[in-house]
Amino acid sequence: MNERHFAGFEYRGLNNLGDNIQSIAVERLLPEVMERFNRDTLSDANPAVPMSIIMNGWFSYYPQTCLPFSKMLHPVFWGFHITNWNDSWKYFSQRHIVEYLKLFEPIGCREAYTANRLADLGLDAFVTYCLTLTFPMRECRPVEGKIFVVDMFLDLLPEEIQEQSCYYSHILPGSRFREAQKRMYARELLMMYQKQARLVITTRLHSLLPCIAMGIPVVFFGNPNDYRISWVTELGVKINTFQNTDEVDWNPAPISFEDRKSNMIKDFKTKINSI
């Protein structure tokens, strides 16, 4: 298309700020987002002018209303993740959906799990990771930083850590928030990480990844065998378990990621310029 127009996501009725953090990461790498469409009903979207939309994220609560798109909406698959939580794989494995995906090969996936399963369906797929890893490195560490505990049981932490911690959640209470409010809260949370955190302890993938990008030390908890998060070990992240808190390094160094981040941004911009 001669003049490129971009669309973004809304997450109507949902309250996980991690969704909005993913959108913020994408939109800061685009010229402008002209319109936003609900992620879980994208097949209903019909913009007045042709638009591209970056498929970076988790798909989907309602796969039957996700793909295929209107001819006015062009998907760019980058950081694409298909959930094993519901019938998404059953839906995306249908012949007409696979044929639709083939129109947009290669399919850039968040992790090898999605890429390998798409390859098993005959699709050309590769790993891009998630664009939340492209937030800029913070300029300096806070002189008297805080420990942020994000969606983690405080009683599992050492007493001295508990005494120094501030608790936050990526889950907003209820689903009454407007989309603009959720984007604002997500930006505020990212700014707090950037300006105030000397350590983040979390179970949330989209707390972990932006912190890696910003150079913030992170202690991450989860199931090392969970396909949704197991890939973070490729970034140098240790996945701690709730059963082995005595083995946790509570004073980790930030992960060095600047070179890989630069390559991620370069590759993404090359893709965007090829549209």
VOMI-584782 format. One record per atom (N, C-alpha, C): residue in one letter; x, y, z. Coordinates in steps of 0.2 Angstrom, whole numbers, padded with zeros to 4 digits, always signed. Layout:
REM VOMI-584782
AXYZ/...
REM end
This chain:
REM VOMI-584782
M+0004-0006+0000/M+0000+0000+0000/M+0004+0006+0000/N+0002+0011-0004/N+0007+0017-0004/N+0007+0021+0002/E+0001+0023+0005/E+0001+0026+0012/E-0001+0021+0017/R+0004+0019+0022/R+0003+0014+0027/R-0002+0017+0032/H-0007+0013+0034/H-0011+0015+0040/H-0011+0009+0045/F-0010+0010+0051/F-0010+0005+0056/F-0016+0005+0061/A-0018-0001+0063/A-0023-0002+0068/A-0020-0005+0074/G-0023-0004+0080/G-0021-0007+0086/G-0026-0011+0089/F-0025-0014+0095/F-0030-0018+0099/F-0033-0014+0104/E-0039-0016+0106/E-0043-0015+0112/E-0044-0022+0115/Y-0046-0022+0122/Y-0047-0028+0125/Y-0053-0027+0129/R-0059-0027+0126/R-0065-0025+0129/R-0067-0030+0134/G-0069-0028+0140/G-0071-0033+0145/G-0066-0036+0149/L-0059-0035+0147/L-0054-0038+0150/L-0050-0033+0155/N-0046-0036+0160/N-0043-0032+0165/N-0036-0033+0166/N-0033-0037+0162/N-0026-0038+0163/N-0021-0033+0159/L-0018-0029+0163/L-0014-0024+0160/L-0008-0027+0156/G-0006-0033+0156/G-0001-0036+0152/G-0003-0035+0145/D-0010-0036+0143/D-0012-0035+0136/D-0010-0028+0134/N-0012-0023+0138/N-0011-0016+0136/N-0003-0015+0135/I+0001-0018+0140/I+0008-0017+0139/I+0011-0019+0133/Q+0008-0025+0130/Q+0010-0028+0124/Q+0008-0023+0118/S+0002-0020+0119/S+0000-0015+0113/S+0005-0008+0114/I+0006-0006+0120/I+0011+0000+0120/I+0017-0002+0117/A+0020-0008+0118/A+0027-0010+0115/A+0026-0009+0107/V+0021-0012+0105/V+0020-0012+0097/V+0019-0005+0095/E+0015-0001+0098/E+0013+0006+0095/E+0019+0011+0095/R+0023+0010+0100/R+0029+0014+0100/R+0034+0013+0094/L+0033+0008+0091/L+0037+0006+0085/L+0034+0008+0078/L+0028+0010+0079/L+0024+0012+0073/L+0023+0019+0072/P+0022+0022+0066/P+0021+0029+0064/P+0015+0032+0068/E+0010+0028+0068/E+0004+0031+0071/E-0002+0025+0071/V-0006+0025+0076/V-0011+0020+0076/V-0018+0024+0075/M-0021+0023+0069/M-0027+0027+0067/M-0033+0024+0071/E-0034+0018+0072/E-0040+0015+0075/E-0038+0009+0079/R-0042+0007+0084/R-0041+0001+0087/R-0047-0004+0087/F-0046-0010+0087/F-0051-0015+0086/F-0051-0020+0092/N-0056-0023+0094/N-0056-0028+0099/N-0052-0034+0097/R-0047-0036+0101/R-0043-0042+0099/R-0047-0048+0098/D-0052-0050+0102/D-0056-0056+0102/D-0061-0056+0097/T-0063-0051+0093/T-0068-0051+0088/T-0065-0047+0082/L-0059-0049+0080/L-0055-0045+0075/L-0059-0047+0068/S-0062-0053+0067/S-0065-0054+0061/S-0071-0050+0059/D-0073-0046+0064/D-0079-0041+0063/D-0076-0034+0061/A-0070-0033+0062/A-0067-0027+0060/A-0067-0025+0053/N-0069-0019+0051/N-0070-0018+0044/N-0068-0010+0043/P-0062-0008+0043/P-0060-0001+0043/P-0062+0002+0036/A-0062+0008+0036/A-0065+0012+0030/A-0059+0012+0025/V-0053+0012+0027/V-0047+0012+0023/V-0042+0006+0025/P-0038+0003+0020/P-0034-0002+0022/P-0029-0001+0027/M-0029-0005+0032/M-0025-0005+0038/M-0021-0011+0039/S-0015-0011+0042/S-0011-0016+0045/S-0012-0017+0052/I-0012-0023+0055/I-0012-0024+0062/I-0007-0029+0064/I-0003-0027+0069/I+0002-0031+0071/I+0000-0037+0076/M+0000-0043+0074/M-0002-0048+0078/M+0003-0051+0084/N+0005-0046+0088/N+0009-0048+0094/N+0005-0049+0100/G+0005-0055+0102/G+0001-0057+0108/G-0003-0063+0108/W-0007-0064+0113/W-0011-0070+0114/W-0017-0071+0111/F-0018-0077+0107/F-0024-0078+0103/F-0027-0084+0105/S-0033-0085+0107/S-0038-0080+0108/S-0043-0082+0113/Y-0047-0078+0116/Y-0052-0080+0120/Y-0058-0083+0116/Y-0059-0080+0110/Y-0064-0082+0105/Y-0061-0083+0098/P-0058-0089+0097/P-0054-0090+0091/P-0059-0089+0085/Q-0065-0091+0086/Q-0070-0091+0080/Q-0071-0084+0077/T-0070-0079+0081/T-0071-0072+0079/T-0064-0069+0078/C-0059-0073+0077/C-0052-0070+0077/C-0050-0069+0070/L-0050-0075+0066/L-0048-0075+0059/L-0053-0079+0055/P-0054-0077+0049/P-0050-0073+0044/P-0053-0066+0045/F-0049-0061+0042/F-0051-0054+0043/F-0054-0051+0037/S-0057-0045+0037/S-0059-0042+0032/S-0053-0040+0027/K-0055-0039+0020/K-0049-0038+0016/K-0046-0031+0017/M-0050-0027+0021/M-0047-0020+0023/M-0042-0020+0029/L-0041-0026+0032/L-0037-0027+0038/L-0031-0032+0036/H-0025-0030+0036/H-0020-0034+0034/H-0016-0036+0040/P-0016-0043+0042/P-0012-0045+0048/P-0004-0045+0047/V+0000-0043+0052/V+0007-0044+0052/V+0008-0048+0058/F+0010-0055+0056/F+0011-0059+0062/F+0018-0059+0065/W+0019-0056+0071/W+0025-0055+0074/W+0024-0055+0081/G+0027-0060+0085/G+0026-0061+0092/G+0019-0065+0093/F+0017-0068+0088/F+0010-0072+0088/F+0011-0078+0093/H+0006-0079+0097/H+0005-0084+0102/H-0002-0087+0101/I-0002-0094+0100/I-0009-0097+0100/I-0009-0101+0107/T-0015-0100+0111/T-0015-0103+0117/T-0018-0110+0117/N-0015-0114+0121/N-0018-0121+0122/N-0023-0121+0127/W-0025-0116+0130/W-0030-0115+0135/W-0037-0117+0133/N-0039-0116+0127/N-0046-0117+0125/N-0046-0121+0118/D-0051-0120+0114/D-0051-0123+0107/D-0047-0119+0102/S-0043-0115+0104/S-0039-0111+0099/S-0035-0115+0094/W-0032-0120+0096/W-0028-0124+0091/W-0032-0128+0087/K-0038-0130+0089/K-0043-0134+0085/K-0045-0129+0080/Y-0047-0123+0081/Y-0049-0118+0076/Y-0044-0116+0071/F-0038-0114+0074/F-0033-0112+0069/F-0030-0118+0065/S-0031-0124+0067/S-0029-0130+0063/S-0034-0131+0057/Q-0039-0128+0056/Q-0044-0130+0051/Q-0041-0128+0044/R-0043-0131+0039/R-0040-0130+0033/R-0040-0123+0030/H-0046-0120+0031/H-0047-0113+0028/H-0043-0108+0032/I-0042-0109+0038/I-0038-0105+0042/I-0031-0105+0041/V-0028-0112+0040/V-0021-0113+0038/V-0020-0110+0031/E-0025-0110+0026/E-0024-0107+0020/E-0024-0100+0020/Y-0028-0097+0025/Y-0028-0090+0026/Y-0021-0087+0029/L-0018-0091+0034/L-0012-0089+0037/L-0006-0090+0031/K-0007-0094+0027/K-0002-0095+0021/K-0001-0089+0017/L-0006-0085+0017/L-0006-0079+0013/L-0001-0074+0016/F+0001-0075+0023/F+0005-0070+0026/F+0011-0073+0029/E+0013-0078+0026/E+0020-0081+0028/E+0025-0077+0027/P+0031-0078+0031/P+0032-0082+0036/P+0028-0079+0043/I+0026-0083+0047/I+0022-0081+0053/I+0027-0081+0059/G+0028-0074+0061/G+0033-0073+0067/G+0029-0075+0073/C+0032-0079+0077/C+0029-0082+0083/C+0033-0079+0090/R+0029-0079+0095/R+0032-0077+0101/R+0037-0082+0104/E+0036-0088+0103/E+0040-0094+0105/E+0040-0100+0101/A+0045-0104+0102/A+0045-0110+0098/A+0039-0115+0098/Y+0036-0115+0104/Y+0030-0119+0104/Y+0025-0118+0099/T+0023-0111+0098/T+0018-0109+0093/T+0021-0110+0086/A+0028-0108+0085/A+0031-0109+0078/A+0031-0116+0076/N+0033-0121+0081/N+0033-0128+0079/N+0026-0131+0077/R+0021-0129+0081/R+0015-0132+0080/R+0012-0129+0073/L+0013-0123+0071/L+0011-0120+0065/L+0015-0124+0059/A+0022-0125+0060/A+0026-0129+0055/A+0023-0136+0054/D+0020-0139+0059/D+0017-0145+0059/D+0011-0145+0054/L+0008-0139+0054/L+0002-0138+0049/L+0004-0136+0042/G+0011-0136+0041/G+0013-0134+0034/G+0015-0127+0033/L+0015-0123+0039/L+0016-0116+0038/L+0023-0114+0039/D+0026-0109+0036/D+0032-0106+0037/D+0032-0102+0043/A+0035-0104+0048/A+0035-0100+0055/A+0041-0100+0058/F+0043-0094+0061/F+0049-0093+0065/F+0048-0089+0071/V+0053-0089+0075/V+0052-0086+0082/V+0055-0078+0082/T+0051-0074+0084/T+0053-0067+0085/T+0053-0065+0092/Y+0051-0068+0097/Y+0050-0066+0103/Y+0044-0061+0104/C+0044-0058+0109/C+0038-0053+0111/C+0041-0046+0110/L+0037-0041+0107/L+0040-0034+0107/L+0040-0031+0113/T+0037-0033+0119/T+0039-0030+0125/T+0046-0031+0127/L+0050-0034+0124/L+0057-0035+0125/L+0061-0029+0122/T+0057-0024+0118/T+0060-0019+0115/T+0060-0012+0118/F+0057-0012+0124/F+0057-0005+0128/F+0064-0003+0129/P+0065+0004+0129/P+0072+0006+0130/P+0075+0005+0137/M+0081+0004+0137/M+0085+0003+0143/M+0084+0010+0147/R+0083+0009+0154/R+0082+0015+0158/R+0089+0019+0158/E+0089+0025+0159/E+0095+0029+0159/E+0099+0028+0165/C+0096+0027+0171/C+0100+0026+0177/C+0096+0022+0182/R+0099+0019+0187/R+0095+0015+0192/R+0093+0020+0198/P+0088+0019+0201/P+0086+0023+0206/P+0091+0023+0212/V+0092+0029+0215/V+0097+0029+0221/V+0094+0025+0227/E+0088+0026+0228/E+0084+0022+0234/E+0078+0018+0231/G+0080+0013+0227/G+0074+0010+0223/G+0070+0005+0228/K+0064+0003+0225/K+0060-0001+0228/K+0060-0008+0226/I+0057-0013+0230/I+0056-0019+0227/I+0049-0020+0226/F+0047-0021+0219/F+0041-0022+0217/F+0039-0030+0217/V+0034-0032+0221/V+0031-0039+0220/V+0025-0038+0216/V+0025-0042+0211/V+0019-0041+0206/V+0016-0048+0205/D+0009-0048+0208/D+0005-0055+0207/D+0009-0061+0210/M+0012-0060+0216/M+0016-0065+0219/M+0013-0065+0226/F+0013-0072+0229/F+0011-0072+0236/F+0017-0070+0241/L+0015-0065+0245/L+0020-0062+0249/L+0023-0066+0254/D+0019-0071+0257/D+0021-0075+0262/D+0026-0081+0260/L+0027-0081+0253/L+0032-0086+0250/L+0039-0082+0250/L+0039-0076+0252/L+0046-0072+0251/L+0049-0072+0258/P+0056-0071+0258/P+0059-0070+0264/P+0057-0064+0268/E+0057-0065+0275/E+0054-0059+0279/E+0057-0052+0277/E+0064-0052+0276/E+0067-0046+0275/E+0065-0043+0268/I+0063-0047+0263/I+0060-0045+0257/I+0053-0042+0258/Q+0049-0046+0261/Q+0042-0044+0263/Q+0042-0037+0266/E+0047-0035+0270/E+0047-0029+0274/E+0049-0023+0269/Q+0052-0025+0264/Q+0055-0019+0259/Q+0050-0019+0253/S+0045-0023+0252/S+0042-0023+0246/S+0035-0019+0245/C+0034-0017+0239/C+0028-0014+0237/C+0024-0019+0233/Y+0018-0020+0234/Y+0014-0025+0231/Y+0010-0022+0225/Y+0010-0025+0219/Y+0006-0022+0213/Y+0003-0028+0210/S-0002-0027+0206/S-0005-0032+0202/S-0006-0030+0195/H-0006-0034+0190/H-0007-0032+0183/H-0015-0033+0182/I-0018-0036+0187/I-0026-0037+0186/I-0029-0031+0189/L-0033-0027+0185/L-0037-0022+0188/L-0044-0025+0191/P-0046-0022+0196/P-0052-0025+0200/P-0058-0024+0195/G-0061-0029+0193/G-0067-0029+0189/G-0066-0027+0182/S-0071-0026+0178/S-0070-0025+0170/S-0074-0019+0168/R-0074-0014+0173/R-0078-0008+0171/R-0074-0002+0168/F-0067-0004+0167/F-0063+0002+0165/F-0063+0003+0158/R-0063+0009+0156/R-0062+0011+0149/R-0056+0009+0146/E-0055+0008+0139/E-0049+0006+0136/E-0044+0012+0137/A-0045+0018+0137/A-0040+0023+0138/A-0038+0023+0145/Q-0042+0021+0150/Q-0040+0021+0157/Q-0035+0015+0157/K-0036+0009+0154/K-0032+0004+0155/K-0025+0005+0152/R-0025+0009+0146/R-0018+0011+0143/R-0015+0015+0147/M-0018+0020+0151/M-0015+0025+0155/M-0012+0021+0161/Y-0016+0016+0164/Y-0013+0013+0170/Y-0007+0009+0168/A-0007+0006+0162/A-0002+0002+0160/A+0005+0006+0159/R+0004+0012+0156/R+0010+0016+0155/R+0012+0019+0162/E+0008+0020+0167/E+0010+0022+0173/E+0014+0016+0177/L+0012+0010+0176/L+0015+0005+0179/L+0022+0004+0176/L+0023+0004+0169/L+0029+0004+0166/L+0034+0009+0169/M+0031+0015+0169/M+0035+0021+0172/M+0037+0020+0179/M+0033+0017+0183/M+0035+0015+0190/M+0041+0010+0190/Y+0040+0005+0186/Y+0046+0000+0185/Y+0052+0004+0183/Q+0052+0008+0178/Q+0058+0011+0175/Q+0061+0016+0180/K+0057+0020+0184/K+0060+0025+0188/K+0061+0023+0195/Q+0058+0018+0198/Q+0058+0016+0205/Q+0061+0010+0207/A+0060+0005+0202/A+0062-0002+0204/A+0069-0004+0204/R+0072-0006+0210/R+0078-0009+0210/R+0078-0017+0210/L+0072-0020+0211/L+0071-0027+0210/L+0063-0028+0208/V+0062-0032+0204/V+0055-0034+0203/V+0054-0042+0204/I+0049-0044+0208/I+0048-0051+0209/I+0041-0052+0206/T+0041-0057+0202/T+0034-0058+0198/T+0033-0065+0195/T+0026-0066+0194/T+0024-0072+0191/T+0022-0070+0184/R+0022-0063+0182/R+0019-0061+0176/R+0024-0060+0170/L+0022-0063+0165/L+0027-0063+0159/L+0028-0056+0156/H+0022-0052+0157/H+0023-0045+0154/H+0025-0040+0159/S+0027-0043+0165/S+0031-0039+0170/S+0038-0040+0169/L+0040-0047+0168/L+0046-0049+0167/L+0050-0046+0160/L+0046-0047+0155/L+0049-0045+0148/L+0051-0037+0148/P+0046-0033+0150/P+0048-0026+0150/P+0054-0024+0154/C+0054-0028+0160/C+0060-0026+0165/C+0066-0028+0162/I+0066-0034+0159/I+0073-0036+0155/I+0075-0031+0150/A+0070-0028+0146/A+0072-0023+0141/A+0074-0017+0145/M+0072-0015+0150/M+0074-0009+0154/M+0080-0010+0158/G+0082-0016+0159/G+0088-0017+0163/G+0087-0017+0170/I+0081-0020+0172/I+0079-0020+0179/I+0080-0027+0181/P+0083-0029+0187/P+0084-0036+0189/P+0077-0039+0191/V+0076-0045+0189/V+0070-0048+0190/V+0071-0055+0193/V+0066-0057+0198/V+0066-0064+0200/V+0059-0066+0198/F+0059-0071+0194/F+0053-0074+0190/F+0051-0081+0193/F+0045-0081+0194/F+0042-0088+0197/F+0037-0090+0192/G+0037-0097+0191/G+0032-0100+0187/G+0034-0108+0186/N+0031-0111+0182/N+0032-0118+0181/N+0036-0119+0175/P+0042-0121+0176/P+0047-0122+0170/P+0045-0126+0164/N+0040-0130+0165/N+0037-0135+0160/N+0031-0131+0156/D+0029-0126+0158/D+0023-0122+0155/D+0025-0119+0149/Y+0022-0122+0143/Y+0024-0119+0137/Y+0024-0112+0136/R+0019-0108+0140/R+0018-0101+0139/R+0024-0097+0141/I+0028-0100+0146/I+0034-0096+0149/I+0041-0100+0148/S+0041-0106+0147/S+0047-0110+0147/S+0052-0107+0142/W+0050-0104+0137/W+0055-0101+0132/W+0059-0095+0135/V+0057-0092+0141/V+0061-0086+0144/V+0068-0089+0146/T+0069-0095+0147/T+0076-0097+0149/T+0081-0096+0143/E+0078-0095+0137/E+0082-0094+0131/E+0085-0086+0132/L+0082-0082+0136/L+0084-0075+0137/L+0089-0075+0143/G+0090-0080+0146/G+0095-0080+0152/G+0091-0080+0158/V+0084-0081+0158/V+0080-0080+0164/V+0080-0087+0168/K+0081-0087+0174/K+0079-0093+0178/K+0072-0093+0180/I+0069-0098+0179/I+0062-0099+0182/I+0062-0102+0188/N+0060-0099+0193/N+0060-0101+0200/N+0053-0104+0202/T+0053-0109+0206/T+0047-0113+0208/T+0045-0111+0215/F+0039-0112+0217/F+0037-0110+0223/F+0039-0116+0228/Q+0041-0121+0226/Q+0043-0127+0230/Q+0051-0126+0232/N+0054-0122+0229/N+0061-0121+0230/N+0064-0114+0231/T+0060-0110+0235/T+0062-0103+0237/T+0068-0102+0240/D+0071-0108+0243/D+0077-0107+0247/D+0083-0107+0242/E+0082-0109+0235/E+0087-0109+0230/E+0087-0102+0226/V+0083-0098+0228/V+0082-0091+0224/V+0087-0087+0225/D+0090-0084+0220/D+0095-0078+0220/D+0091-0072+0221/W+0090-0069+0227/W+0086-0063+0228/W+0090-0056+0226/N+0096-0057+0224/N+0100-0051+0222/N+0103-0052+0215/P+0098-0053+0210/P+0101-0055+0203/P+0104-0049+0199/A+0108-0050+0195/A+0110-0045+0190/A+0105-0044+0185/P+0104-0038+0182/P+0100-0037+0176/P+0103-0041+0170/I+0098-0044+0166/I+0100-0048+0160/I+0103-0043+0155/S+0108-0044+0152/S+0111-0041+0146/S+0107-0042+0140/F+0104-0037+0137/F+0099-0039+0131/F+0100-0034+0126/E+0104-0029+0126/E+0104-0023+0122/E+0105-0025+0114/D+0110-0030+0113/D+0112-0032+0106/D+0106-0036+0103/R+0103-0040+0107/R+0097-0044+0104/R+0091-0039+0103/K+0090-0035+0108/K+0085-0030+0107/K+0086-0026+0100/S+0092-0023+0099/S+0093-0020+0093/S+0091-0024+0087/N+0093-0030+0087/N+0092-0034+0081/N+0084-0035+0081/M+0081-0036+0086/M+0074-0037+0086/M+0070-0031+0083/I+0072-0025+0085/I+0069-0019+0082/I+0071-0018+0075/K+0077-0020+0073/K+0079-0019+0066/K+0075-0024+0062/D+0074-0030+0064/D+0070-0035+0060/D+0063-0033+0060/F+0060-0030+0065/F+0053-0028+0065/F+0052-0023+0060/K+0057-0018+0060/K+0056-0012+0056/K+0057-0014+0048/T+0061-0019+0047/T+0062-0021+0040/T+0056-0024+0038/K+0052-0028+0043/K+0046-0031+0041/K+0041-0026+0039/I+0040-0021+0044/I+0035-0015+0043/I+0036-0012+0036/N+0043-0010+0035/N+0044-0007+0028/N+0043-0011+0022/S+0042-0017+0023/S+0041-0022+0017/S+0033-0022+0016/I+0029-0020+0020/I+0022-0020+0019/I+0020-0016+0013/
REM end
